[in-house]
């Protein structure tokens, strides 16, 4: 899993074993577990992506 670096330096690396896909029905990004294929989370704001998560 990605770790946050010291204060002010931002994220260190990407979030492993997860990706995100854009849902065509509601135009929101959904986080997907790569191992199981299950949906984990969905962004509240339309069009905004998760930070540090790979896009499919």
Secondary structure, 3 states (H helix, E strand, C coil): CCEECCCCCCEECCCCCEEEEECCCCCCEEEEECCCCCEEEECCCCCCCCCCCEEC
